[in-house]
Amino acid sequence: MNIDFEHYFEKALPVIKKWWFSVVCIPFCWVLAEQFWMALRWEISFSWNYPYPFFLSPFFFFIDNFLLIVHEAGHTLFGFIGGRFLTILGGTLFEILLPFAIFAFGWYNHKRFVAQTGLLLTAFAWIESAAYAADAMDRRMPLIGNLPRSSHDFYNLFSMKGVLTEHMTYAWVMYWIGILTLVLFFIWPLIERKQYEYVDIEMDV
């Protein structure tokens, strides 16, 4: 019995092209969700001191540093257009908005990889920011440039709004928004396909 591997490969190739990024990112996203769940649930230091599997360390290093640069740029950018509250909030806001803009660009231009990359970065930004919010009361998280504890973004934001004692509620909401964004990242090829089918029907009509 001869098996036509080339035939099966040709049939599988469109599926591989559509879903490979979602599949490849499963280990990364699993570790991300677990790391920050443990940070919020038990010990906040897991958010910056976590034993990543060696093959995932470069990915976390790259994304951590990319989002850190975006975060700091957000403070500067929003500092030009707002007062102290918006300047402080601007770091986290830009850290979330820029990846979302990448997603929007990919979605609008039908670029699956770009759209999914934007969703992945948006999810990471939400989840990472959740740990920052969870640290607002104790302020144990190391700050860039060895800034004093009084410079903690979410300590200042929550204090200014009088909700510091509710910091964990905000942290968990941010975490679950991030998780839902991860789910959207995984199923985006399916949503994208349905979107294209809808567009085709509209064009035929």
Stockholm file with secondary structure:
# STOCKHOLM 1.0

chainA/1-205         MNIDFEHYFEKALPVIKKWWFSVVCIPFCWVLAEQFWMALRWEISFSWNYPYPFFLSPFFFFIDNFLLIVHEAGHTLFGFIGGRFLTILGGTLFEILLPFAIFAFGWYNHKRFVAQTGLLLTAFAWIESAAYAADAMDRRMPLIGNLPRSSHDFYNLFSMKGVLTEHMTYAWVMYWIGILTLVLFFIWPLIERKQYEYVDIEMDV
#=GR chainA/1-205 SS CCCCHHHHHHHHHHHHHHHHHHHHTHHHHHHHHHHHHHHHHTCGGGGTSCCCCTTTHHHHHHHHHHHHHHHHHHHHHHHTTSCHHHHHHHHHHHHHHHHHHHHHHHHHTTCHHHHHHHHHHHHHHHHHHHHHHHTTTTCCSCCGGGCCGGGCHHHHHHHHHTCGGGHHHHHHHHHHHHHHHHHHHHHHHHHHHHHHHHHHHHHHC
#=GC SS_cons         CCCCHHHHHHHHHHHHHHHHHHHHTHHHHHHHHHHHHHHHHTCGGGGTSCCCCTTTHHHHHHHHHHHHHHHHHHHHHHHTTSCHHHHHHHHHHHHHHHHHHHHHHHHHTTCHHHHHHHHHHHHHHHHHHHHHHHTTTTCCSCCGGGCCGGGCHHHHHHHHHTCGGGHHHHHHHHHHHHHHHHHHHHHHHHHHHHHHHHHHHHHHC
//
